[in-house]
Amino acid sequence: MQPDADPGKAVVLLSGGLDSATVLAIARDRGYQCYALSLDYGQRHRAELEAAKRVAATLGVVAHKIIPLDLTQIGGSALTDTDIEVPNEATQGIPVTYVPARNTIFLSIALGWAEVLGAWDLFIGVNAVDYSGYPDCRPEYIQAFQRLCQLATRAGVEGGSFRVNAPLIEMSKADIIQTGLKLGVDYAWTLSCYAADEAGRACGECDSCRLRARGFAQAGIADPTRYRT
């Protein structure tokens, strides 16, 4: 039995990208009261936070928090260290755009907020089909973090049961786009570029841009992204 819980609440990680916007729409469609969480972690593509604000406002969340978290202090990623270039070509193995332990850090903060809210569901937009080799986007990672939720929280050890929902994990990018459109997502609100400029225009060359463009092409839908060129 879940003590003092409102099963209708969910914390949704919202980056402002295509995937997280779709996940928010899915959570809302399932009847959850959605609490959106974005992290200002020193990412070089900070324009995604403005996209997150647009998505949250349009999809009607109960609350949207943007929490500052300076991961530039540890670096180790092209997204948090300006001395590492964002690659314009696909690479083998784990790419330099991998941010060390990012999803673990983000989900931990989401878990803390969920425990305060009395929410038992976390939503994250990880994908293991059209992804770039990130170790924290795999099904076994999600399963392991869900077990951690039970061990690491007062709510968990007192009998509550957390769920880490990753509804996109086995979907292609084209399937994700088609699902979002059915649920009312306007992808012009979103930003999926690792090297976007301050105006929110995408580079069109990074891995994230290529995955997005391929997904729209496979879905047979025009991509509304604004590109620099």
C-alpha positions as CSV (number, residue, x, y, z in Angstrom):
1,M,0.0,0.0,0.0
2,Q,1.4,3.4,-0.9
3,P,1.2,5.8,2.0
4,D,-0.2,9.3,1.5
5,A,0.3,9.0,-2.3
6,D,-1.6,10.6,-5.1
7,P,-1.2,8.0,-7.9
8,G,-2.2,10.7,-10.4
9,K,1.1,12.6,-10.0
10,A,4.2,12.1,-12.1
11,V,7.5,13.9,-12.5
12,V,8.5,14.2,-16.1
13,L,12.1,15.0,-17.2
14,L,11.7,17.7,-19.8
15,S,14.8,18.8,-21.8
16,G,12.9,20.7,-24.5
17,G,13.7,18.1,-27.1
18,L,11.5,16.0,-29.4
19,D,11.6,12.9,-27.2
20,S,10.9,14.6,-23.8
21,A,8.0,16.6,-25.3
22,T,6.5,13.4,-26.6
23,V,6.9,11.7,-23.2
24,L,5.2,14.6,-21.5
25,A,2.3,14.3,-23.9
26,I,2.1,10.5,-23.2
27,A,2.1,11.0,-19.4
28,R,-0.7,13.6,-19.7
29,D,-2.7,11.3,-22.1
30,R,-2.4,8.6,-19.4
31,G,-4.2,10.9,-17.0
32,Y,-1.2,12.0,-14.8
33,Q,-0.9,15.4,-13.2
34,C,2.4,16.3,-14.7
35,Y,5.2,18.0,-12.9
36,A,7.9,18.9,-15.4
37,L,11.6,19.0,-14.4
38,S,14.4,20.6,-16.5
39,L,18.0,20.9,-15.5
40,D,20.2,23.9,-16.3
41,Y,23.4,22.0,-16.1
42,G,25.7,24.2,-18.1
43,Q,24.9,22.7,-21.4
44,R,26.2,24.6,-24.4
45,H,22.8,24.3,-26.0
46,R,21.0,26.2,-23.3
47,A,18.4,27.3,-25.8
48,E,16.7,24.0,-25.1
49,L,15.5,25.4,-21.8
50,E,13.4,28.0,-23.6
51,A,12.0,25.1,-25.7
52,A,11.2,23.3,-22.4
53,K,9.3,26.3,-21.2
54,R,7.3,26.5,-24.4
55,V,6.5,22.7,-24.2
56,A,5.5,22.8,-20.5
57,A,3.3,25.9,-21.0
58,T,1.5,24.4,-24.0
59,L,1.0,20.9,-22.7
60,G,-0.4,22.2,-19.4
61,V,1.8,20.9,-16.6
62,V,0.9,21.5,-13.0
63,A,4.4,23.0,-12.3
64,H,7.7,23.3,-14.2
65,K,10.9,23.6,-12.3
66,I,14.3,24.5,-13.9
67,I,17.0,23.6,-11.4
68,P,20.5,24.9,-11.8
69,L,23.2,22.3,-11.7
70,D,26.7,23.2,-13.0
71,L,28.2,20.1,-14.6
72,T,30.8,22.2,-16.3
73,Q,32.7,21.8,-13.1
74,I,33.5,18.2,-14.0
75,G,33.3,18.5,-17.8
76,G,34.2,15.4,-19.7
77,S,31.6,16.0,-22.5
78,A,31.3,18.1,-25.6
79,L,28.0,19.4,-24.1
80,T,29.6,20.8,-21.0
81,D,33.2,21.5,-22.0
82,T,33.8,24.2,-24.7
83,D,37.3,22.7,-25.3
84,I,35.6,19.6,-26.8
85,E,34.0,20.1,-30.1
86,V,30.6,18.7,-30.9
87,P,31.2,16.2,-33.7
88,N,29.6,16.6,-37.1
89,E,30.0,13.0,-38.0
90,A,28.7,9.7,-36.5
91,T,31.3,8.0,-34.3
92,Q,31.7,4.4,-33.1
93,G,31.1,3.6,-29.5
94,I,30.1,6.1,-26.8
95,P,30.3,9.6,-28.3
96,V,31.9,12.7,-26.8
97,T,28.4,14.1,-26.3
98,Y,27.9,11.6,-23.5
99,V,27.6,13.6,-20.2
100,P,29.0,11.5,-17.4
101,A,26.2,10.1,-15.2
102,R,23.7,12.6,-16.6
103,N,20.6,10.5,-16.5
104,T,21.5,9.1,-13.0
105,I,21.9,12.7,-11.7
106,F,18.7,13.9,-13.4
107,L,16.6,10.9,-12.3
108,S,17.9,11.3,-8.7
109,I,16.7,14.9,-8.6
110,A,13.4,13.8,-10.1
111,L,13.1,11.1,-7.5
112,G,13.6,13.5,-4.7
113,W,10.9,15.8,-6.0
114,A,8.6,12.9,-6.5
115,E,9.1,11.8,-2.9
116,V,8.2,15.3,-1.7
117,L,5.1,15.4,-4.0
118,G,3.9,12.0,-3.0
119,A,4.3,10.9,-6.7
120,W,5.2,7.3,-7.6
121,D,5.9,7.7,-11.3
122,L,8.9,9.2,-13.1
123,F,9.0,9.6,-16.8
124,I,12.1,9.9,-19.0
125,G,12.5,10.1,-22.7
126,V,15.4,7.6,-23.2
127,N,15.4,5.5,-26.4
128,A,17.4,2.4,-27.2
129,V,16.6,2.1,-30.9
130,D,17.5,5.5,-32.5
131,Y,20.1,6.5,-29.9
132,S,23.8,7.4,-30.0
133,G,25.3,4.7,-27.8
134,Y,24.6,6.2,-24.4
135,P,24.9,3.6,-21.6
136,D,22.1,5.3,-19.6
137,C,19.5,4.9,-22.3
138,R,19.3,1.1,-22.1
139,P,16.4,-0.9,-20.6
140,E,18.7,-2.6,-18.1
141,Y,19.7,0.8,-16.8
142,I,16.1,1.9,-16.3
143,Q,15.3,-1.4,-14.5
144,A,18.4,-0.9,-12.2
145,F,17.4,2.7,-11.4
146,Q,13.9,1.6,-10.5
147,R,15.3,-0.9,-8.0
148,L,17.5,1.9,-6.6
149,C,14.4,4.1,-6.0
150,Q,13.1,1.4,-3.6
151,L,16.3,1.2,-1.7
152,A,17.3,4.8,-1.5
153,T,14.1,6.5,-0.3
154,R,12.1,6.6,2.9
155,A,9.0,6.2,0.8
156,G,10.4,3.1,-0.9
157,V,11.5,1.3,2.3
158,E,8.2,2.2,4.0
159,G,6.3,0.2,1.4
160,G,5.8,2.5,-1.6
161,S,6.5,1.4,-5.1
162,F,8.2,3.8,-7.6
163,R,7.9,3.3,-11.3
164,V,10.4,4.6,-13.9
165,N,8.5,5.0,-17.1
166,A,10.4,5.0,-20.4
167,P,7.6,4.7,-23.0
168,L,9.9,5.5,-25.9
169,I,12.6,3.1,-25.2
170,E,11.7,0.6,-28.0
171,M,10.3,3.1,-30.4
172,S,11.9,4.4,-33.6
173,K,12.2,8.1,-34.0
174,A,9.6,8.0,-36.7
175,D,7.2,6.2,-34.3
176,I,7.9,8.8,-31.6
177,I,7.1,11.6,-33.9
178,Q,3.8,10.0,-35.1
179,T,2.8,9.3,-31.6
180,G,3.5,12.9,-30.5
181,L,1.5,14.4,-33.3
182,K,-1.5,12.2,-32.4
183,L,-1.3,13.6,-28.9
184,G,-1.1,17.2,-30.0
185,V,2.7,17.9,-29.8
186,D,3.8,20.7,-32.1
187,Y,7.4,19.9,-32.8
188,A,8.1,23.5,-33.7
189,W,8.2,24.1,-29.9
190,T,11.1,21.6,-29.5
191,L,14.8,21.8,-30.0
192,S,17.0,18.7,-30.5
193,C,20.4,20.2,-31.4
194,Y,23.6,19.8,-29.4
195,A,25.1,23.0,-30.9
196,A,22.1,25.3,-31.2
197,D,22.8,29.0,-31.2
198,E,21.3,31.5,-28.7
199,A,18.4,32.1,-31.0
200,G,17.5,28.4,-30.8
201,R,18.5,27.6,-34.4
202,A,19.8,24.1,-35.0
203,C,23.1,23.3,-36.6
204,G,21.7,20.6,-38.8
205,E,25.0,18.6,-38.6
206,C,25.3,17.1,-35.1
207,D,24.2,13.6,-34.3
208,S,21.0,14.7,-32.6
209,C,20.1,16.8,-35.6
210,R,20.7,13.9,-37.9
211,L,18.6,11.5,-35.9
212,R,15.8,14.0,-35.8
213,A,15.9,14.7,-39.5
214,R,16.0,11.0,-40.3
215,G,13.0,10.4,-38.1
216,F,10.9,13.1,-39.8
217,A,11.9,11.8,-43.2
218,Q,10.9,8.3,-42.3
219,A,7.6,9.5,-40.8
220,G,7.0,11.4,-44.1
221,I,6.5,14.6,-42.2
222,A,8.2,18.0,-42.7
223,D,10.6,18.9,-39.9
224,P,9.6,22.3,-38.4
225,T,13.1,22.9,-36.9
226,R,14.7,26.3,-37.5
227,Y,18.2,25.8,-38.9
228,R,21.1,28.3,-39.1
229,T,21.6,27.5,-42.7
